[in-house]
Amino acid sequence: MSHIKRQIVTILTNDELDDGQKLEVLRQLEADSLSKERSATEGMTPVDGDDGEDLKAIEQALRRLGHEPVEAGANSL
């Protein structure tokens, strides 16, 4: 299990955070992951093997909280 996936499980199971706080943390993870992918497409940093999987896990967590992930198609990169 990747670091991000472990972090997501910790966020979702943390009873001290309300859904709004969980959403805020997940949105930041999502933004970081998308930024990392964007920089990789611009040749700035290599893409890790798990980047796509991490983003999928973040998207699933967002849906679990009843929210849609941001549009991450080719146009957003």
mmJSON file of the N, C-alpha and C atoms, coordinates in Angstrom:
{"data_MODEL":{"atom_site":{
"group_PDB":["ATOM","ATOM","ATOM","ATOM","ATOM","ATOM","ATOM","ATOM","ATOM","ATOM","ATOM","ATOM","ATOM","ATOM","ATOM","ATOM","ATOM","ATOM","ATOM","ATOM","ATOM","ATOM","ATOM","ATOM","ATOM","ATOM","ATOM","ATOM","ATOM","ATOM","ATOM","ATOM","ATOM","ATOM","ATOM","ATOM","ATOM","ATOM","ATOM","ATOM","ATOM","ATOM","ATOM","ATOM","ATOM","ATOM","ATOM","ATOM","ATOM","ATOM","ATOM","ATOM","ATOM","ATOM","ATOM","ATOM","ATOM","ATOM","ATOM","ATOM","ATOM","ATOM","ATOM","ATOM","ATOM","ATOM","ATOM","ATOM","ATOM","ATOM","ATOM","ATOM","ATOM","ATOM","ATOM","ATOM","ATOM","ATOM","ATOM","ATOM","ATOM","ATOM","ATOM","ATOM","ATOM","ATOM","ATOM","ATOM","ATOM","ATOM","ATOM","ATOM","ATOM","ATOM","ATOM","ATOM","ATOM","ATOM","ATOM","ATOM","ATOM","ATOM","ATOM","ATOM","ATOM","ATOM","ATOM","ATOM","ATOM","ATOM","ATOM","ATOM","ATOM","ATOM","ATOM","ATOM","ATOM","ATOM","ATOM","ATOM","ATOM","ATOM","ATOM","ATOM","ATOM","ATOM","ATOM","ATOM","ATOM","ATOM","ATOM","ATOM","ATOM","ATOM","ATOM","ATOM","ATOM","ATOM","ATOM","ATOM","ATOM","ATOM","ATOM","ATOM","ATOM","ATOM","ATOM","ATOM","ATOM","ATOM","ATOM","ATOM","ATOM","ATOM","ATOM","ATOM","ATOM","ATOM","ATOM","ATOM","ATOM","ATOM","ATOM","ATOM","ATOM","ATOM","ATOM","ATOM","ATOM","ATOM","ATOM","ATOM","ATOM","ATOM","ATOM","ATOM","ATOM","ATOM","ATOM","ATOM","ATOM","ATOM","ATOM","ATOM","ATOM","ATOM","ATOM","ATOM","ATOM","ATOM","ATOM","ATOM","ATOM","ATOM","ATOM","ATOM","ATOM","ATOM","ATOM","ATOM","ATOM","ATOM","ATOM","ATOM","ATOM","ATOM","ATOM","ATOM","ATOM","ATOM","ATOM","ATOM","ATOM","ATOM","ATOM","ATOM","ATOM","ATOM","ATOM","ATOM","ATOM","ATOM","ATOM","ATOM","ATOM","ATOM","ATOM","ATOM","ATOM","ATOM","ATOM"],
"id":[1,2,3,4,5,6,7,8,9,10,11,12,13,14,15,16,17,18,19,20,21,22,23,24,25,26,27,28,29,30,31,32,33,34,35,36,37,38,39,40,41,42,43,44,45,46,47,48,49,50,51,52,53,54,55,56,57,58,59,60,61,62,63,64,65,66,67,68,69,70,71,72,73,74,75,76,77,78,79,80,81,82,83,84,85,86,87,88,89,90,91,92,93,94,95,96,97,98,99,100,101,102,103,104,105,106,107,108,109,110,111,112,113,114,115,116,117,118,119,120,121,122,123,124,125,126,127,128,129,130,131,132,133,134,135,136,137,138,139,140,141,142,143,144,145,146,147,148,149,150,151,152,153,154,155,156,157,158,159,160,161,162,163,164,165,166,167,168,169,170,171,172,173,174,175,176,177,178,179,180,181,182,183,184,185,186,187,188,189,190,191,192,193,194,195,196,197,198,199,200,201,202,203,204,205,206,207,208,209,210,211,212,213,214,215,216,217,218,219,220,221,222,223,224,225,226,227,228,229,230,231],
"type_symbol":["N","C","C","N","C","C","N","C","C","N","C","C","N","C","C","N","C","C","N","C","C","N","C","C","N","C","C","N","C","C","N","C","C","N","C","C","N","C","C","N","C","C","N","C","C","N","C","C","N","C","C","N","C","C","N","C","C","N","C","C","N","C","C","N","C","C","N","C","C","N","C","C","N","C","C","N","C","C","N","C","C","N","C","C","N","C","C","N","C","C","N","C","C","N","C","C","N","C","C","N","C","C","N","C","C","N","C","C","N","C","C","N","C","C","N","C","C","N","C","C","N","C","C","N","C","C","N","C","C","N","C","C","N","C","C","N","C","C","N","C","C","N","C","C","N","C","C","N","C","C","N","C","C","N","C","C","N","C","C","N","C","C","N","C","C","N","C","C","N","C","C","N","C","C","N","C","C","N","C","C","N","C","C","N","C","C","N","C","C","N","C","C","N","C","C","N","C","C","N","C","C","N","C","C","N","C","C","N","C","C","N","C","C","N","C","C","N","C","C","N","C","C","N","C","C","N","C","C","N","C","C"],
"label_atom_id":["N","CA","C","N","CA","C","N","CA","C","N","CA","C","N","CA","C","N","CA","C","N","CA","C","N","CA","C","N","CA","C","N","CA","C","N","CA","C","N","CA","C","N","CA","C","N","CA","C","N","CA","C","N","CA","C","N","CA","C","N","CA","C","N","CA","C","N","CA","C","N","CA","C","N","CA","C","N","CA","C","N","CA","C","N","CA","C","N","CA","C","N","CA","C","N","CA","C","N","CA","C","N","CA","C","N","CA","C","N","CA","C","N","CA","C","N","CA","C","N","CA","C","N","CA","C","N","CA","C","N","CA","C","N","CA","C","N","CA","C","N","CA","C","N","CA","C","N","CA","C","N","CA","C","N","CA","C","N","CA","C","N","CA","C","N","CA","C","N","CA","C","N","CA","C","N","CA","C","N","CA","C","N","CA","C","N","CA","C","N","CA","C","N","CA","C","N","CA","C","N","CA","C","N","CA","C","N","CA","C","N","CA","C","N","CA","C","N","CA","C","N","CA","C","N","CA","C","N","CA","C","N","CA","C","N","CA","C","N","CA","C","N","CA","C","N","CA","C","N","CA","C","N","CA","C","N","CA","C","N","CA","C","N","CA","C","N","CA","C"],
"label_alt_id":[null,null,null,null,null,null,null,null,null,null,null,null,null,null,null,null,null,null,null,null,null,null,null,null,null,null,null,null,null,null,null,null,null,null,null,null,null,null,null,null,null,null,null,null,null,null,null,null,null,null,null,null,null,null,null,null,null,null,null,null,null,null,null,null,null,null,null,null,null,null,null,null,null,null,null,null,null,null,null,null,null,null,null,null,null,null,null,null,null,null,null,null,null,null,null,null,null,null,null,null,null,null,null,null,null,null,null,null,null,null,null,null,null,null,null,null,null,null,null,null,null,null,null,null,null,null,null,null,null,null,null,null,null,null,null,null,null,null,null,null,null,null,null,null,null,null,null,null,null,null,null,null,null,null,null,null,null,null,null,null,null,null,null,null,null,null,null,null,null,null,null,null,null,null,null,null,null,null,null,null,null,null,null,null,null,null,null,null,null,null,null,null,null,null,null,null,null,null,null,null,null,null,null,null,null,null,null,null,null,null,null,null,null,null,null,null,null,null,null,null,null,null,null,null,null,null,null,null,null,null,null],
"label_comp_id":["MET","MET","MET","SER","SER","SER","HIS","HIS","HIS","ILE","ILE","ILE","LYS","LYS","LYS","ARG","ARG","ARG","GLN","GLN","GLN","ILE","ILE","ILE","VAL","VAL","VAL","THR","THR","THR","ILE","ILE","ILE","LEU","LEU","LEU","THR","THR","THR","ASN","ASN","ASN","ASP","ASP","ASP","GLU","GLU","GLU","LEU","LEU","LEU","ASP","ASP","ASP","ASP","ASP","ASP","GLY","GLY","GLY","GLN","GLN","GLN","LYS","LYS","LYS","LEU","LEU","LEU","GLU","GLU","GLU","VAL","VAL","VAL","LEU","LEU","LEU","ARG","ARG","ARG","GLN","GLN","GLN","LEU","LEU","LEU","GLU","GLU","GLU","ALA","ALA","ALA","ASP","ASP","ASP","SER","SER","SER","LEU","LEU","LEU","SER","SER","SER","LYS","LYS","LYS","GLU","GLU","GLU","ARG","ARG","ARG","SER","SER","SER","ALA","ALA","ALA","THR","THR","THR","GLU","GLU","GLU","GLY","GLY","GLY","MET","MET","MET","THR","THR","THR","PRO","PRO","PRO","VAL","VAL","VAL","ASP","ASP","ASP","GLY","GLY","GLY","ASP","ASP","ASP","ASP","ASP","ASP","GLY","GLY","GLY","GLU","GLU","GLU","ASP","ASP","ASP","LEU","LEU","LEU","LYS","LYS","LYS","ALA","ALA","ALA","ILE","ILE","ILE","GLU","GLU","GLU","GLN","GLN","GLN","ALA","ALA","ALA","LEU","LEU","LEU","ARG","ARG","ARG","ARG","ARG","ARG","LEU","LEU","LEU","GLY","GLY","GLY","HIS","HIS","HIS","GLU","GLU","GLU","PRO","PRO","PRO","VAL","VAL","VAL","GLU","GLU","GLU","ALA","ALA","ALA","GLY","GLY","GLY","ALA","ALA","ALA","ASN","ASN","ASN","SER","SER","SER","LEU","LEU","LEU"],
"label_asym_id":["A","A","A","A","A","A","A","A","A","A","A","A","A","A","A","A","A","A","A","A","A","A","A","A","A","A","A","A","A","A","A","A","A","A","A","A","A","A","A","A","A","A","A","A","A","A","A","A","A","A","A","A","A","A","A","A","A","A","A","A","A","A","A","A","A","A","A","A","A","A","A","A","A","A","A","A","A","A","A","A","A","A","A","A","A","A","A","A","A","A","A","A","A","A","A","A","A","A","A","A","A","A","A","A","A","A","A","A","A","A","A","A","A","A","A","A","A","A","A","A","A","A","A","A","A","A","A","A","A","A","A","A","A","A","A","A","A","A","A","A","A","A","A","A","A","A","A","A","A","A","A","A","A","A","A","A","A","A","A","A","A","A","A","A","A","A","A","A","A","A","A","A","A","A","A","A","A","A","A","A","A","A","A","A","A","A","A","A","A","A","A","A","A","A","A","A","A","A","A","A","A","A","A","A","A","A","A","A","A","A","A","A","A","A","A","A","A","A","A","A","A","A","A","A","A","A","A","A","A","A","A"],
"label_entity_id":["1","1","1","1","1","1","1","1","1","1","1","1","1","1","1","1","1","1","1","1","1","1","1","1","1","1","1","1","1","1","1","1","1","1","1","1","1","1","1","1","1","1","1","1","1","1","1","1","1","1","1","1","1","1","1","1","1","1","1","1","1","1","1","1","1","1","1","1","1","1","1","1","1","1","1","1","1","1","1","1","1","1","1","1","1","1","1","1","1","1","1","1","1","1","1","1","1","1","1","1","1","1","1","1","1","1","1","1","1","1","1","1","1","1","1","1","1","1","1","1","1","1","1","1","1","1","1","1","1","1","1","1","1","1","1","1","1","1","1","1","1","1","1","1","1","1","1","1","1","1","1","1","1","1","1","1","1","1","1","1","1","1","1","1","1","1","1","1","1","1","1","1","1","1","1","1","1","1","1","1","1","1","1","1","1","1","1","1","1","1","1","1","1","1","1","1","1","1","1","1","1","1","1","1","1","1","1","1","1","1","1","1","1","1","1","1","1","1","1","1","1","1","1","1","1","1","1","1","1","1","1"],
"label_seq_id":[1,1,1,2,2,2,3,3,3,4,4,4,5,5,5,6,6,6,7,7,7,8,8,8,9,9,9,10,10,10,11,11,11,12,12,12,13,13,13,14,14,14,15,15,15,16,16,16,17,17,17,18,18,18,19,19,19,20,20,20,21,21,21,22,22,22,23,23,23,24,24,24,25,25,25,26,26,26,27,27,27,28,28,28,29,29,29,30,30,30,31,31,31,32,32,32,33,33,33,34,34,34,35,35,35,36,36,36,37,37,37,38,38,38,39,39,39,40,40,40,41,41,41,42,42,42,43,43,43,44,44,44,45,45,45,46,46,46,47,47,47,48,48,48,49,49,49,50,50,50,51,51,51,52,52,52,53,53,53,54,54,54,55,55,55,56,56,56,57,57,57,58,58,58,59,59,59,60,60,60,61,61,61,62,62,62,63,63,63,64,64,64,65,65,65,66,66,66,67,67,67,68,68,68,69,69,69,70,70,70,71,71,71,72,72,72,73,73,73,74,74,74,75,75,75,76,76,76,77,77,77],
"pdbx_PDB_ins_code":[null,null,null,null,null,null,null,null,null,null,null,null,null,null,null,null,null,null,null,null,null,null,null,null,null,null,null,null,null,null,null,null,null,null,null,null,null,null,null,null,null,null,null,null,null,null,null,null,null,null,null,null,null,null,null,null,null,null,null,null,null,null,null,null,null,null,null,null,null,null,null,null,null,null,null,null,null,null,null,null,null,null,null,null,null,null,null,null,null,null,null,null,null,null,null,null,null,null,null,null,null,null,null,null,null,null,null,null,null,null,null,null,null,null,null,null,null,null,null,null,null,null,null,null,null,null,null,null,null,null,null,null,null,null,null,null,null,null,null,null,null,null,null,null,null,null,null,null,null,null,null,null,null,null,null,null,null,null,null,null,null,null,null,null,null,null,null,null,null,null,null,null,null,null,null,null,null,null,null,null,null,null,null,null,null,null,null,null,null,null,null,null,null,null,null,null,null,null,null,null,null,null,null,null,null,null,null,null,null,null,null,null,null,null,null,null,null,null,null,null,null,null,null,null,null,null,null,null,null,null,null],
"Cartn_x":[0.849,0.0,0.89,0.572,1.386,1.165,2.05,1.964,0.637,0.254,-0.988,-2.192,-2.206,-3.339,-3.455,-2.309,-2.347,-2.874,-2.463,-2.907,-4.42,-4.931,-6.37,-7.147,-6.687,-7.363,-7.368,-6.25,-6.153,-7.136,-7.245,-8.171,-9.61,-9.984,-11.371,-11.798,-10.878,-11.228,-11.025,-10.557,-10.313,-11.639,-12.1,-13.379,-13.295,-12.091,-11.934,-12.13,-12.11,-12.325,-13.762,-14.413,-15.74,-15.567,-16.668,-16.589,-15.998,-16.28,-15.726,-14.213,-13.685,-12.238,-11.601,-12.256,-11.755,-11.726,-12.797,-12.877,-11.738,-11.477,-10.424,-9.054,-8.76,-7.481,-7.405,-8.493,-8.518,-8.378,-8.997,-8.866,-7.415,-6.727,-5.326,-4.478,-4.749,-4.038,-4.293,-5.543,-5.924,-5.159,-5.128,-4.428,-2.935,-2.349,-0.924,-0.64,-1.503,-1.324,-1.471,-2.478,-2.679,-1.513,-1.013,0.129,1.367,1.543,2.681,2.576,1.366,1.161,1.391,0.905,1.059,2.538,3.293,4.715,5.459,5.002,5.637,5.395,4.19,3.909,4.705,5.169,5.984,7.466,7.782,9.171,9.928,9.218,9.888,10.306,9.464,9.779,9.309,10.0,9.526,8.259,7.402,6.185,6.516,6.104,6.284,5.318,5.639,4.788,3.405,3.248,1.963,1.137,1.61,0.9,-0.539,-0.765,-2.121,-2.982,-2.407,-3.135,-3.481,-2.561,-2.835,-3.989,-3.994,-5.069,-6.406,-6.419,-7.651,-8.151,-7.224,-7.597,-8.178,-7.606,-8.119,-9.525,-9.711,-11.027,-12.067,-11.709,-12.641,-13.006,-12.026,-12.282,-13.214,-13.013,-13.9,-15.333,-15.479,-16.817,-17.46,-16.642,-17.144,-17.746,-17.184,-17.719,-18.847,-19.212,-20.312,-19.922,-18.64,-18.156,-17.477,-17.565,-16.919,-15.51,-14.577,-13.22,-13.236,-12.191,-12.096,-11.856,-12.255,-12.039,-10.533,-10.014,-8.569,-8.205,-8.984,-8.693,-7.469,-7.174,-5.988,-5.998,-7.188,-7.267,-6.767,-6.9,-6.471,-4.972,-4.34,-2.906,-2.246],
"Cartn_y":[-1.179,0.0,1.237,2.179,3.384,4.311,5.263,6.252,7.02,7.419,8.172,7.323,6.069,5.2,5.015,4.868,4.762,6.058,7.18,8.481,8.633,8.175,8.254,7.429,6.221,5.362,6.051,6.648,7.347,8.509,9.256,10.396,9.92,8.932,8.466,7.822,7.228,6.539,7.402,8.63,9.528,10.121,9.68,10.147,11.565,12.091,13.448,14.496,14.075,14.988,14.861,16.008,15.937,15.806,15.557,15.331,16.53,17.736,18.932,18.982,18.605,18.576,17.474,16.332,15.233,15.652,16.32,16.79,17.773,18.672,19.66,18.992,18.004,17.299,16.51,15.84,15.064,15.97,17.148,18.095,18.559,18.735,19.137,18.01,16.777,15.631,15.534,15.776,15.731,16.807,18.017,19.114,18.811,18.268,17.923,16.85,15.848,14.754,15.241,16.079,16.626,17.53,18.294,19.172,18.348,17.263,16.377,15.772,15.346,14.797,15.856,17.066,18.158,18.485,18.543,18.86,17.745,16.513,15.391,15.479,15.936,16.049,17.187,18.102,19.211,18.901,17.668,17.229,17.713,18.204,18.755,17.676,16.694,15.621,14.304,13.227,11.928,11.51,10.777,10.254,8.979,8.914,7.689,6.636,5.399,4.325,4.314,4.866,4.811,6.079,7.082,8.361,8.197,7.47,7.272,6.513,5.536,4.758,5.612,6.475,7.357,8.293,8.85,9.756,9.016,7.798,6.995,6.764,6.488,6.256,7.524,8.673,9.946,10.188,9.923,10.098,9.197,7.963,7.04,7.547,8.077,8.604,9.808,10.667,11.826,11.37,10.4,9.878,9.25,8.613,7.985,9.027,10.243,11.338,12.081,11.61,12.21,13.373,13.459,14.548,13.999,14.752,14.355,14.924,14.167,14.701,15.788,16.614,17.628,16.932,17.592,17.047,17.009,15.812,15.653,15.114,15.449,14.974,15.643,15.321,15.851,17.376,17.982,19.434,20.08,19.393,19.979,19.839,18.942,18.78,19.782],
"Cartn_z":[0.0,0.0,0.0,-0.884,-1.006,0.187,0.317,1.392,1.31,0.106,-0.079,0.312,-0.082,0.254,1.764,2.442,3.904,4.514,3.947,4.433,4.254,3.121,2.857,3.88,4.151,5.128,6.498,6.862,8.14,8.196,7.106,7.051,7.185,6.394,6.375,7.69,8.401,9.648,10.886,10.693,11.822,12.296,13.458,13.999,14.557,14.719,15.234,14.137,12.869,11.751,11.264,11.033,10.433,8.914,8.211,6.762,6.028,6.494,5.866,5.969,7.122,7.307,6.469,6.413,5.591,4.125,3.69,2.316,2.012,2.932,2.746,2.567,3.381,3.283,1.977,1.621,0.377,-0.84,-0.813,-1.931,-2.075,-0.948,-1.02,-1.606,-1.189,-1.761,-3.263,-3.646,-5.053,-5.838,-5.311,-5.984,-6.108,-5.057,-5.094,-6.133,-6.182,-7.134,-8.57,-8.812,-10.155,-10.56,-9.613,-9.888,-10.246,-9.536,-9.806,-11.204,-11.575,-12.923,-13.99,-13.726,-14.682,-14.891,-13.812,-13.947,-14.671,-14.495,-15.189,-16.688,-17.078,-18.514,-19.143,-18.308,-18.797,-18.689,-18.283,-18.215,-17.005,-16.0,-14.829,-13.837,-13.628,-12.692,-13.279,-12.981,-13.478,-12.743,-13.435,-12.838,-12.093,-10.825,-10.054,-10.575,-10.373,-10.852,-10.247,-9.033,-8.34,-8.486,-9.208,-9.278,-9.74,-10.804,-11.302,-10.311,-9.662,-8.668,-7.457,-7.052,-5.916,-6.235,-7.427,-7.821,-7.85,-8.332,-8.338,-6.907,-6.003,-4.607,-3.981,-4.311,-3.814,-4.362,-5.652,-6.273,-5.613,-5.326,-4.668,-3.276,-2.564,-1.22,-1.284,-2.269,-2.432,-2.707,-3.578,-3.887,-2.651,-1.842,-0.621,0.319,0.258,1.07,0.357,-0.853,-1.586,-2.475,-2.844,-3.684,-4.933,-6.006,-7.247,-7.307,-7.882,-8.073,-9.137,-9.143,-10.182,-11.516,-12.592,-13.93,-14.184,-14.447,-14.6,-15.962,-16.976,-18.322,-18.909,-20.14,-20.811,-20.849,-20.936,-20.963,-19.694,-18.564,-17.309,-17.11,-17.861,-17.745,-18.647],
"occupancy":[1.0,1.0,1.0,1.0,1.0,1.0,1.0,1.0,1.0,1.0,1.0,1.0,1.0,1.0,1.0,1.0,1.0,1.0,1.0,1.0,1.0,1.0,1.0,1.0,1.0,1.0,1.0,1.0,1.0,1.0,1.0,1.0,1.0,1.0,1.0,1.0,1.0,1.0,1.0,1.0,1.0,1.0,1.0,1.0,1.0,1.0,1.0,1.0,1.0,1.0,1.0,1.0,1.0,1.0,1.0,1.0,1.0,1.0,1.0,1.0,1.0,1.0,1.0,1.0,1.0,1.0,1.0,1.0,1.0,1.0,1.0,1.0,1.0,1.0,1.0,1.0,1.0,1.0,1.0,1.0,1.0,1.0,1.0,1.0,1.0,1.0,1.0,1.0,1.0,1.0,1.0,1.0,1.0,1.0,1.0,1.0,1.0,1.0,1.0,1.0,1.0,1.0,1.0,1.0,1.0,1.0,1.0,1.0,1.0,1.0,1.0,1.0,1.0,1.0,1.0,1.0,1.0,1.0,1.0,1.0,1.0,1.0,1.0,1.0,1.0,1.0,1.0,1.0,1.0,1.0,1.0,1.0,1.0,1.0,1.0,1.0,1.0,1.0,1.0,1.0,1.0,1.0,1.0,1.0,1.0,1.0,1.0,1.0,1.0,1.0,1.0,1.0,1.0,1.0,1.0,1.0,1.0,1.0,1.0,1.0,1.0,1.0,1.0,1.0,1.0,1.0,1.0,1.0,1.0,1.0,1.0,1.0,1.0,1.0,1.0,1.0,1.0,1.0,1.0,1.0,1.0,1.0,1.0,1.0,1.0,1.0,1.0,1.0,1.0,1.0,1.0,1.0,1.0,1.0,1.0,1.0,1.0,1.0,1.0,1.0,1.0,1.0,1.0,1.0,1.0,1.0,1.0,1.0,1.0,1.0,1.0,1.0,1.0,1.0,1.0,1.0,1.0,1.0,1.0,1.0,1.0,1.0,1.0,1.0,1.0,1.0,1.0,1.0,1.0,1.0,1.0],
"B_iso_or_equiv":[0.0,0.0,0.0,0.0,0.0,0.0,0.0,0.0,0.0,0.0,0.0,0.0,0.0,0.0,0.0,0.0,0.0,0.0,0.0,0.0,0.0,0.0,0.0,0.0,0.0,0.0,0.0,0.0,0.0,0.0,0.0,0.0,0.0,0.0,0.0,0.0,0.0,0.0,0.0,0.0,0.0,0.0,0.0,0.0,0.0,0.0,0.0,0.0,0.0,0.0,0.0,0.0,0.0,0.0,0.0,0.0,0.0,0.0,0.0,0.0,0.0,0.0,0.0,0.0,0.0,0.0,0.0,0.0,0.0,0.0,0.0,0.0,0.0,0.0,0.0,0.0,0.0,0.0,0.0,0.0,0.0,0.0,0.0,0.0,0.0,0.0,0.0,0.0,0.0,0.0,0.0,0.0,0.0,0.0,0.0,0.0,0.0,0.0,0.0,0.0,0.0,0.0,0.0,0.0,0.0,0.0,0.0,0.0,0.0,0.0,0.0,0.0,0.0,0.0,0.0,0.0,0.0,0.0,0.0,0.0,0.0,0.0,0.0,0.0,0.0,0.0,0.0,0.0,0.0,0.0,0.0,0.0,0.0,0.0,0.0,0.0,0.0,0.0,0.0,0.0,0.0,0.0,0.0,0.0,0.0,0.0,0.0,0.0,0.0,0.0,0.0,0.0,0.0,0.0,0.0,0.0,0.0,0.0,0.0,0.0,0.0,0.0,0.0,0.0,0.0,0.0,0.0,0.0,0.0,0.0,0.0,0.0,0.0,0.0,0.0,0.0,0.0,0.0,0.0,0.0,0.0,0.0,0.0,0.0,0.0,0.0,0.0,0.0,0.0,0.0,0.0,0.0,0.0,0.0,0.0,0.0,0.0,0.0,0.0,0.0,0.0,0.0,0.0,0.0,0.0,0.0,0.0,0.0,0.0,0.0,0.0,0.0,0.0,0.0,0.0,0.0,0.0,0.0,0.0,0.0,0.0,0.0,0.0,0.0,0.0,0.0,0.0,0.0,0.0,0.0,0.0],
"pdbx_formal_charge":[null,null,null,null,null,null,null,null,null,null,null,null,null,null,null,null,null,null,null,null,null,null,null,null,null,null,null,null,null,null,null,null,null,null,null,null,null,null,null,null,null,null,null,null,null,null,null,null,null,null,null,null,null,null,null,null,null,null,null,null,null,null,null,null,null,null,null,null,null,null,null,null,null,null,null,null,null,null,null,null,null,null,null,null,null,null,null,null,null,null,null,null,null,null,null,null,null,null,null,null,null,null,null,null,null,null,null,null,null,null,null,null,null,null,null,null,null,null,null,null,null,null,null,null,null,null,null,null,null,null,null,null,null,null,null,null,null,null,null,null,null,null,null,null,null,null,null,null,null,null,null,null,null,null,null,null,null,null,null,null,null,null,null,null,null,null,null,null,null,null,null,null,null,null,null,null,null,null,null,null,null,null,null,null,null,null,null,null,null,null,null,null,null,null,null,null,null,null,null,null,null,null,null,null,null,null,null,null,null,null,null,null,null,null,null,null,null,null,null,null,null,null,null,null,null,null,null,null,null,null,null],
"auth_seq_id":[1,1,1,2,2,2,3,3,3,4,4,4,5,5,5,6,6,6,7,7,7,8,8,8,9,9,9,10,10,10,11,11,11,12,12,12,13,13,13,14,14,14,15,15,15,16,16,16,17,17,17,18,18,18,19,19,19,20,20,20,21,21,21,22,22,22,23,23,23,24,24,24,25,25,25,26,26,26,27,27,27,28,28,28,29,29,29,30,30,30,31,31,31,32,32,32,33,33,33,34,34,34,35,35,35,36,36,36,37,37,37,38,38,38,39,39,39,40,40,40,41,41,41,42,42,42,43,43,43,44,44,44,45,45,45,46,46,46,47,47,47,48,48,48,49,49,49,50,50,50,51,51,51,52,52,52,53,53,53,54,54,54,55,55,55,56,56,56,57,57,57,58,58,58,59,59,59,60,60,60,61,61,61,62,62,62,63,63,63,64,64,64,65,65,65,66,66,66,67,67,67,68,68,68,69,69,69,70,70,70,71,71,71,72,72,72,73,73,73,74,74,74,75,75,75,76,76,76,77,77,77],
"auth_comp_id":["MET","MET","MET","SER","SER","SER","HIS","HIS","HIS","ILE","ILE","ILE","LYS","LYS","LYS","ARG","ARG","ARG","GLN","GLN","GLN","ILE","ILE","ILE","VAL","VAL","VAL","THR","THR","THR","ILE","ILE","ILE","LEU","LEU","LEU","THR","THR","THR","ASN","ASN","ASN","ASP","ASP","ASP","GLU","GLU","GLU","LEU","LEU","LEU","ASP","ASP","ASP","ASP","ASP","ASP","GLY","GLY","GLY","GLN","GLN","GLN","LYS","LYS","LYS","LEU","LEU","LEU","GLU","GLU","GLU","VAL","VAL","VAL","LEU","LEU","LEU","ARG","ARG","ARG","GLN","GLN","GLN","LEU","LEU","LEU","GLU","GLU","GLU","ALA","ALA","ALA","ASP","ASP","ASP","SER","SER","SER","LEU","LEU","LEU","SER","SER","SER","LYS","LYS","LYS","GLU","GLU","GLU","ARG","ARG","ARG","SER","SER","SER","ALA","ALA","ALA","THR","THR","THR","GLU","GLU","GLU","GLY","GLY","GLY","MET","MET","MET","THR","THR","THR","PRO","PRO","PRO","VAL","VAL","VAL","ASP","ASP","ASP","GLY","GLY","GLY","ASP","ASP","ASP","ASP","ASP","ASP","GLY","GLY","GLY","GLU","GLU","GLU","ASP","ASP","ASP","LEU","LEU","LEU","LYS","LYS","LYS","ALA","ALA","ALA","ILE","ILE","ILE","GLU","GLU","GLU","GLN","GLN","GLN","ALA","ALA","ALA","LEU","LEU","LEU","ARG","ARG","ARG","ARG","ARG","ARG","LEU","LEU","LEU","GLY","GLY","GLY","HIS","HIS","HIS","GLU","GLU","GLU","PRO","PRO","PRO","VAL","VAL","VAL","GLU","GLU","GLU","ALA","ALA","ALA","GLY","GLY","GLY","ALA","ALA","ALA","ASN","ASN","ASN","SER","SER","SER","LEU","LEU","LEU"],
"auth_asym_id":["A","A","A","A","A","A","A","A","A","A","A","A","A","A","A","A","A","A","A","A","A","A","A","A","A","A","A","A","A","A","A","A","A","A","A","A","A","A","A","A","A","A","A","A","A","A","A","A","A","A","A","A","A","A","A","A","A","A","A","A","A","A","A","A","A","A","A","A","A","A","A","A","A","A","A","A","A","A","A","A","A","A","A","A","A","A","A","A","A","A","A","A","A","A","A","A","A","A","A","A","A","A","A","A","A","A","A","A","A","A","A","A","A","A","A","A","A","A","A","A","A","A","A","A","A","A","A","A","A","A","A","A","A","A","A","A","A","A","A","A","A","A","A","A","A","A","A","A","A","A","A","A","A","A","A","A","A","A","A","A","A","A","A","A","A","A","A","A","A","A","A","A","A","A","A","A","A","A","A","A","A","A","A","A","A","A","A","A","A","A","A","A","A","A","A","A","A","A","A","A","A","A","A","A","A","A","A","A","A","A","A","A","A","A","A","A","A","A","A","A","A","A","A","A","A","A","A","A","A","A","A"],
"auth_atom_id":["N","CA","C","N","CA","C","N","CA","C","N","CA","C","N","CA","C","N","CA","C","N","CA","C","N","CA","C","N","CA","C","N","CA","C","N","CA","C","N","CA","C","N","CA","C","N","CA","C","N","CA","C","N","CA","C","N","CA","C","N","CA","C","N","CA","C","N","CA","C","N","CA","C","N","CA","C","N","CA","C","N","CA","C","N","CA","C","N","CA","C","N","CA","C","N","CA","C","N","CA","C","N","CA","C","N","CA","C","N","CA","C","N","CA","C","N","CA","C","N","CA","C","N","CA","C","N","CA","C","N","CA","C","N","CA","C","N","CA","C","N","CA","C","N","CA","C","N","CA","C","N","CA","C","N","CA","C","N","CA","C","N","CA","C","N","CA","C","N","CA","C","N","CA","C","N","CA","C","N","CA","C","N","CA","C","N","CA","C","N","CA","C","N","CA","C","N","CA","C","N","CA","C","N","CA","C","N","CA","C","N","CA","C","N","CA","C","N","CA","C","N","CA","C","N","CA","C","N","CA","C","N","CA","C","N","CA","C","N","CA","C","N","CA","C","N","CA","C","N","CA","C","N","CA","C","N","CA","C","N","CA","C","N","CA","C","N","CA","C"],
"pdbx_PDB_model_num":[1,1,1,1,1,1,1,1,1,1,1,1,1,1,1,1,1,1,1,1,1,1,1,1,1,1,1,1,1,1,1,1,1,1,1,1,1,1,1,1,1,1,1,1,1,1,1,1,1,1,1,1,1,1,1,1,1,1,1,1,1,1,1,1,1,1,1,1,1,1,1,1,1,1,1,1,1,1,1,1,1,1,1,1,1,1,1,1,1,1,1,1,1,1,1,1,1,1,1,1,1,1,1,1,1,1,1,1,1,1,1,1,1,1,1,1,1,1,1,1,1,1,1,1,1,1,1,1,1,1,1,1,1,1,1,1,1,1,1,1,1,1,1,1,1,1,1,1,1,1,1,1,1,1,1,1,1,1,1,1,1,1,1,1,1,1,1,1,1,1,1,1,1,1,1,1,1,1,1,1,1,1,1,1,1,1,1,1,1,1,1,1,1,1,1,1,1,1,1,1,1,1,1,1,1,1,1,1,1,1,1,1,1,1,1,1,1,1,1,1,1,1,1,1,1,1,1,1,1,1,1]
}}}
